[in-house]
Amino acid sequence: MPTETVDAVVVGGGLAGAATACHLARRRYGTVVAVEAETPAAGATGRAAGIVSEQMWDRWDVDVVRESKAEYADLAARRAPGAYRTNGFARWTTDEAVAEALRERIEELRSWGVRVDEIEPTRLGRLLPGVRTDDLVAVSYAPGDGVVAPSALGEAFVAEGRQAGVDWRFGVPVDRLERRDGGWAIRSAGSELVARTAVVAAGAWSKRLLEATGYPLPLAPYRTQAAVLTVDGGIPESAASFDDLDLDVYARPEENGRVLAGDGTERFETDPRTFSTAGDPSFVAHLAEVFDARLPGWADAALVRAWAGVCVATPDRRPLVGAVPGAPGLFVITGFNGFGVMRAAGAAHRLADLIAEPDGAAAERLSGVEPGRFGGSLPRFSPKDGFTLQAGPDPEF
């Protein structure tokens, strides 16, 4: 079997994998090879909603989203015009208890430097055509939040990485990853790559790949759904994206006056090999009910397509980014609980810094998301809502 020796191999061609490979090459880490079973952004990245918001619940997440936004804006300007734009993001509720939690979140976010305010519900009507505001008791709005085209950004990172020296190999499924002579060997299609450093950025496939190495981590792939619809008269691309905290539905404007909306998160683990990629009729019906209740101007929206993707949960709803415990040279970036696009670029940059300078300050910049924070245990858990008002594994709101 032919064997090739390289310095680093990145497994996964989604946004996180592409960004990690790109940043390693920029750091001149050596020969960097990135492998992907299909095409760029063929997995969860290509099915993501692409909302990028700093309205998170943890300072680390806010900082990483901010770093990601800056990189996406720069990359889009150079390689993918239109792949990043700022349109603002609103969250609202009709529930007084939820409103109190929302106001607490606004105050904390503002203390972290996030541009977010509570606004009058009547103002929301100017930001989002067709919305009903008469019963809303609290609305937050962050004008600097935006949306991206995840697939276009994934392609841009591939191009950027290739220019920096990444050797991209698509259509190369990984049959096995194992320790070999102080490094890591990847077997695929009758050949082997041996690298001193391996990065698992395989999204929903990361759990199975890590289990096969003998270094499992607490991960749970789960299915979530989204749809694109057309609204009579169209929705301007400048309209705000939103998250309805009561009805658990988000939406963002798409090109050509369309709307991308979603929720449909399943609270149990799924198998990425066998999950249904089609949107469920019950999910589409729920969107129709939400539009009828909250966005009466969208009540007659016509379905263009609905689909499902697989995200990855962790026990505490925080990602796993860093060194795999007990496995020298093995790193992971996964478990973003449905918000990988928001954090991929910033997290990948920090991970590449850690790999290139393990004794530097990079480890502190990944504090709280280290893969070894569960102490080697594999707790049983179910996927939970990712986008909440409160931190912790079991938020009330």
C-alpha positions as CSV (number, residue, x, y, z in Angstrom):
1,M,0.0,0.0,0.0
2,P,1.5,3.4,-1.0
3,T,2.2,5.6,2.0
4,E,2.7,9.4,1.9
5,T,4.1,11.4,4.8
6,V,2.9,14.9,5.6
7,D,3.0,17.4,8.5
8,A,-0.8,17.8,9.0
9,V,-4.0,16.3,7.7
10,V,-7.4,17.8,8.2
11,V,-10.4,15.5,7.9
12,G,-13.5,17.4,6.7
13,G,-14.3,19.9,4.0
14,G,-17.0,21.9,5.8
15,L,-16.5,25.5,7.0
16,A,-14.6,24.5,10.1
17,G,-12.3,22.0,8.3
18,A,-11.6,24.4,5.4
19,A,-10.9,27.3,7.8
20,T,-8.6,25.1,10.0
21,A,-6.6,23.9,7.0
22,C,-6.3,27.4,5.7
23,H,-5.1,28.8,9.0
24,L,-2.5,26.0,9.4
25,A,-1.1,26.8,6.0
26,R,-1.0,30.5,6.8
27,R,1.0,29.6,9.9
28,R,3.5,27.7,7.6
29,Y,2.9,24.5,9.6
30,G,4.4,22.4,6.8
31,T,2.7,20.2,4.3
32,V,-1.0,20.5,5.0
33,V,-3.4,18.0,3.3
34,A,-7.1,18.3,3.7
35,V,-9.4,15.4,2.7
36,E,-13.2,15.4,2.2
37,A,-15.4,12.5,1.3
38,E,-17.5,14.5,-1.1
39,T,-17.3,18.2,-2.2
40,P,-16.6,21.4,-0.3
41,A,-19.4,22.2,2.2
42,A,-21.4,19.1,1.2
43,G,-22.5,18.3,4.7
44,A,-24.0,20.5,7.5
45,T,-22.3,23.6,6.1
46,G,-24.2,23.4,2.9
47,R,-27.5,23.0,4.8
48,A,-26.9,25.7,7.4
49,A,-29.1,28.8,7.7
50,G,-26.1,31.1,7.7
51,I,-27.3,33.6,10.4
52,V,-24.3,35.1,12.3
53,S,-25.2,36.8,15.5
54,E,-23.3,38.0,18.5
55,Q,-26.4,37.6,20.7
56,M,-24.9,34.5,22.4
57,W,-24.8,33.6,26.1
58,D,-21.1,33.3,26.8
59,R,-18.2,35.7,26.4
60,W,-16.1,33.2,24.6
61,D,-18.8,32.6,22.0
62,V,-19.3,36.3,21.5
63,D,-15.6,36.9,20.9
64,V,-15.3,34.0,18.5
65,V,-18.4,35.0,16.6
66,R,-17.0,38.5,16.3
67,E,-13.7,37.1,15.0
68,S,-15.7,34.9,12.5
69,K,-17.7,37.9,11.3
70,A,-14.6,39.9,10.6
71,E,-13.0,37.1,8.6
72,Y,-16.2,36.3,6.7
73,A,-16.6,40.0,5.7
74,D,-13.0,40.2,4.5
75,L,-13.1,36.8,2.7
76,A,-16.4,37.6,1.0
77,A,-15.1,41.0,-0.2
78,R,-12.1,39.4,-1.8
79,R,-13.4,36.1,-3.1
80,A,-17.2,35.8,-2.8
81,P,-19.0,39.1,-3.2
82,G,-22.4,38.9,-1.7
83,A,-21.5,35.9,0.6
84,Y,-21.6,38.2,3.7
85,R,-24.0,41.0,4.5
86,T,-25.2,42.9,7.5
87,N,-29.0,43.0,8.0
88,G,-29.5,43.0,11.8
89,F,-31.1,40.3,14.0
90,A,-34.1,40.6,16.3
91,R,-35.4,38.3,19.0
92,W,-38.8,38.7,20.7
93,T,-41.3,37.3,23.1
94,T,-44.9,37.8,24.4
95,D,-44.1,36.2,27.7
96,E,-43.1,38.4,30.7
97,A,-40.9,35.8,32.3
98,V,-39.0,35.3,29.0
99,A,-38.9,39.1,28.6
100,E,-37.0,39.4,31.9
101,A,-34.5,36.9,30.8
102,L,-34.1,38.7,27.4
103,R,-33.4,42.0,29.2
104,E,-30.8,40.4,31.4
105,R,-29.2,38.9,28.3
106,I,-29.2,42.4,26.6
107,E,-27.4,44.0,29.6
108,E,-24.8,41.3,29.8
109,L,-24.1,41.4,26.0
110,R,-23.8,45.2,26.2
111,S,-21.2,44.8,28.9
112,W,-19.2,42.6,26.5
113,G,-19.3,45.3,23.8
114,V,-22.1,43.9,21.7
115,R,-24.3,46.5,19.9
116,V,-27.7,45.3,21.0
117,D,-30.7,47.2,22.5
118,E,-34.2,46.6,23.5
119,I,-36.4,48.4,21.0
120,E,-40.0,49.3,20.8
121,P,-42.2,46.7,19.1
122,T,-43.4,49.3,16.6
123,R,-39.9,49.8,15.4
124,L,-39.7,46.1,14.5
125,G,-42.4,46.6,11.9
126,R,-40.0,48.9,10.0
127,L,-37.2,46.3,10.2
128,L,-39.2,43.3,9.2
129,P,-42.2,43.8,6.8
130,G,-45.3,41.9,7.6
131,V,-44.6,41.2,11.3
132,R,-47.4,41.6,13.9
133,T,-46.2,43.5,17.0
134,D,-49.3,44.4,19.0
135,D,-48.7,41.7,21.7
136,L,-44.9,41.7,22.0
137,V,-43.6,42.7,25.4
138,A,-39.8,42.7,24.6
139,V,-37.7,42.9,21.5
140,S,-33.9,42.8,21.2
141,Y,-32.2,44.0,18.1
142,A,-28.5,43.9,17.1
143,P,-27.9,46.0,13.9
144,G,-24.4,44.6,13.3
145,D,-25.5,40.9,13.0
146,G,-25.6,39.5,9.5
147,V,-26.1,36.5,7.2
148,V,-23.7,34.5,5.1
149,A,-23.9,32.1,2.2
150,P,-22.1,29.1,3.9
151,S,-21.3,27.1,0.8
152,A,-19.8,30.1,-1.0
153,L,-17.7,30.9,2.1
154,G,-16.6,27.3,2.2
155,E,-15.5,27.4,-1.4
156,A,-13.7,30.7,-0.6
157,F,-11.8,29.1,2.3
158,V,-10.8,26.2,0.0
159,A,-9.4,28.7,-2.6
160,E,-7.7,30.7,0.1
161,G,-6.2,27.6,1.6
162,R,-5.0,26.3,-1.7
163,Q,-3.3,29.6,-2.4
164,A,-1.6,29.3,1.0
165,G,-0.4,25.8,0.2
166,V,-3.2,23.4,1.3
167,D,-3.3,20.2,-0.8
168,W,-7.1,19.7,-1.0
169,R,-8.3,16.2,-1.9
170,F,-12.0,15.7,-2.5
171,G,-14.0,12.5,-3.1
172,V,-11.7,10.8,-0.6
173,P,-13.6,9.1,2.2
174,V,-11.5,8.1,5.2
175,D,-11.7,4.4,5.9
176,R,-9.7,4.5,9.1
177,L,-7.7,6.8,11.4
178,E,-5.1,5.3,13.7
179,R,-1.9,6.0,15.6
180,R,1.2,5.2,13.8
181,D,4.9,5.8,14.8
182,G,4.2,8.9,16.9
183,G,1.8,10.3,14.3
184,W,-1.6,9.5,12.7
185,A,-2.3,7.4,9.7
186,I,-5.3,7.9,7.5
187,R,-6.3,5.0,5.2
188,S,-8.4,5.8,2.2
189,A,-9.0,4.1,-1.2
190,G,-6.0,1.8,-0.9
191,S,-3.5,4.4,0.1
192,E,-2.2,5.9,3.4
193,L,-1.4,9.4,4.6
194,V,0.8,9.5,7.7
195,A,0.9,12.9,9.5
196,R,2.4,14.1,12.8
197,T,-0.8,16.1,13.3
198,A,-4.4,15.1,12.5
199,V,-7.4,17.3,12.9
200,V,-10.9,15.8,12.9
201,A,-13.4,18.3,11.5
202,A,-15.8,15.8,10.1
203,G,-19.0,17.3,11.6
204,A,-21.6,14.5,12.3
205,W,-19.1,11.9,11.3
206,S,-16.6,13.0,14.0
207,K,-18.1,10.8,16.7
208,R,-17.7,7.5,14.7
209,L,-14.2,8.5,13.5
210,L,-13.0,9.2,17.0
211,E,-14.6,6.1,18.4
212,A,-12.7,4.0,15.9
213,T,-9.4,5.6,17.0
214,G,-10.0,4.5,20.6
215,Y,-10.3,8.1,21.8
216,P,-14.1,8.7,21.9
217,L,-15.6,12.1,22.9
218,P,-19.1,12.9,24.2
219,L,-20.9,13.9,21.0
220,A,-24.4,13.3,19.7
221,P,-25.4,14.0,16.1
222,Y,-29.0,15.2,15.8
223,R,-31.3,16.2,12.9
224,T,-32.6,19.7,12.3
225,Q,-34.7,21.2,9.5
226,A,-35.0,24.3,7.4
227,A,-37.0,25.5,4.4
228,V,-37.0,28.2,1.7
229,L,-40.3,29.9,0.9
230,T,-41.5,32.6,-1.4
231,V,-43.7,35.4,0.0
232,D,-46.1,37.5,-2.0
233,G,-44.4,40.7,-2.9
234,G,-41.0,39.4,-1.8
235,I,-38.9,40.2,1.3
236,P,-36.1,42.7,0.8
237,E,-32.6,41.4,1.6
238,S,-32.2,44.2,4.0
239,A,-35.0,42.9,6.2
240,A,-33.8,41.8,9.7
241,S,-33.4,38.1,10.5
242,F,-35.3,37.0,13.6
243,D,-35.8,34.4,16.3
244,D,-39.2,34.0,17.8
245,L,-38.5,32.9,21.4
246,D,-42.0,31.7,22.0
247,L,-42.6,29.6,18.9
248,D,-39.0,28.5,18.5
249,V,-38.7,29.5,14.8
250,Y,-36.0,31.6,13.1
251,A,-35.9,33.1,9.7
252,R,-33.7,35.2,7.5
253,P,-34.2,36.9,4.1
254,E,-32.8,35.1,1.1
255,E,-32.0,36.4,-2.4
256,N,-34.8,36.9,-4.9
257,G,-37.2,38.0,-2.2
258,R,-37.3,34.6,-0.6
259,V,-37.2,33.6,3.1
260,L,-35.2,30.8,4.8
261,A,-36.9,29.6,8.0
262,G,-36.2,26.7,10.4
263,D,-36.5,25.0,13.7
264,G,-37.3,21.3,13.5
265,T,-34.6,20.3,16.0
266,E,-34.9,16.7,17.1
267,R,-34.1,16.0,20.7
268,F,-32.5,12.6,20.2
269,E,-29.4,11.3,18.5
270,T,-29.5,10.3,14.8
271,D,-27.2,8.3,12.5
272,P,-25.6,10.5,9.9
273,R,-25.5,7.5,7.5
274,T,-29.3,6.9,7.5
275,F,-31.1,10.1,8.4
276,S,-33.8,11.5,6.2
277,T,-32.6,14.6,4.3
278,A,-36.2,15.7,3.4
279,G,-38.2,18.2,5.5
280,D,-41.0,16.6,7.5
281,P,-44.6,17.7,6.6
282,S,-45.2,18.5,10.3
283,F,-42.3,20.9,10.2
284,V,-43.6,22.7,7.2
285,A,-47.0,22.9,8.8
286,H,-45.5,24.4,11.9
287,L,-43.9,27.1,9.8
288,A,-47.2,27.9,8.2
289,E,-48.8,28.2,11.7
290,V,-46.1,30.6,12.9
291,F,-46.4,32.7,9.8
292,D,-50.1,32.9,10.2
293,A,-49.8,33.9,13.9
294,R,-46.8,36.2,13.8
295,L,-46.3,37.2,10.2
296,P,-49.7,37.5,8.6
297,G,-48.2,39.1,5.6
298,W,-46.4,35.8,5.0
299,A,-49.3,33.5,5.6
300,D,-49.6,32.5,1.9
301,A,-45.9,31.8,1.5
302,A,-45.2,29.0,-1.0
303,L,-42.8,26.3,-0.2
304,V,-39.8,26.1,-2.5
305,R,-38.0,23.3,-0.7
306,A,-37.5,21.8,2.7
307,W,-34.5,19.8,3.9
308,A,-32.8,18.4,7.0
309,G,-29.2,18.3,8.1
310,V,-27.3,16.9,11.0
311,C,-25.7,19.0,13.7
312,V,-23.6,17.8,16.7
313,A,-24.5,18.3,20.4
314,T,-22.3,18.1,23.5
315,P,-23.4,17.6,27.1
316,D,-22.9,21.3,28.0
317,R,-23.9,22.8,24.7
318,R,-20.4,24.1,24.1
319,P,-18.1,22.9,21.2
320,L,-15.1,20.7,21.5
321,V,-12.1,22.5,20.1
322,G,-8.5,21.5,20.9
323,A,-6.3,18.5,21.7
324,V,-7.9,15.1,22.2
325,P,-6.9,13.8,25.7
326,G,-4.3,11.0,25.7
327,A,-3.8,11.2,22.0
328,P,-0.7,13.3,21.2
329,G,-1.0,15.1,17.8
330,L,-4.8,14.5,17.5
331,F,-7.1,17.5,17.5
332,V,-10.8,18.1,17.0
333,I,-13.1,20.9,16.1
334,T,-16.8,19.9,16.3
335,G,-19.9,19.9,18.5
336,F,-21.2,23.4,17.8
337,N,-24.8,22.5,18.7
338,G,-26.2,24.0,15.5
339,F,-24.0,27.1,15.4
340,G,-20.9,26.0,13.6
341,V,-21.2,28.6,10.9
342,M,-21.3,31.4,13.5
343,R,-18.1,30.3,15.1
344,A,-16.2,28.2,12.6
345,A,-13.6,30.8,11.4
346,G,-12.8,32.2,14.8
347,A,-12.6,28.8,16.4
348,A,-10.4,27.4,13.6
349,H,-8.0,30.3,13.9
350,R,-7.6,29.7,17.6
351,L,-7.1,25.9,17.0
352,A,-4.5,26.5,14.3
353,D,-2.6,28.8,16.8
354,L,-2.7,26.1,19.4
355,I,-1.4,23.4,17.0
356,A,1.4,25.7,15.7
357,E,2.4,27.0,19.2
358,P,1.2,24.5,21.9
359,D,3.2,26.2,24.6
360,G,2.0,29.7,23.8
361,A,-1.1,31.7,24.8
362,A,-3.4,29.8,22.4
363,A,-4.5,27.3,25.0
364,E,-6.0,30.1,27.1
365,R,-8.0,31.3,24.1
366,L,-9.7,27.9,24.0
367,S,-10.4,27.7,27.7
368,G,-13.8,26.3,28.3
369,V,-14.1,24.3,25.1
370,E,-11.2,21.9,25.6
371,P,-12.2,18.3,24.6
372,G,-10.9,16.9,27.9
373,R,-13.2,19.0,30.1
374,F,-15.4,16.0,30.9
375,G,-12.6,14.2,32.5
376,G,-12.6,11.2,30.2
377,S,-16.2,10.3,30.9
378,L,-18.8,9.8,28.3
379,P,-22.0,11.1,29.9
380,R,-25.3,10.1,28.4
381,F,-27.3,13.1,27.2
382,S,-29.8,14.2,24.7
383,P,-29.5,17.2,22.3
384,K,-31.0,20.4,23.6
385,D,-31.8,23.8,22.1
386,G,-28.7,25.5,21.0
387,F,-29.8,29.2,20.8
388,T,-31.1,30.1,24.2
389,L,-31.1,33.2,26.5
390,Q,-29.2,31.6,29.3
391,A,-26.0,29.7,29.6
392,G,-25.4,26.2,31.0
393,P,-26.5,22.7,30.0
394,D,-30.1,23.1,31.0
395,P,-31.3,26.7,30.6
396,E,-34.8,27.7,31.6
397,F,-35.1,30.1,28.6
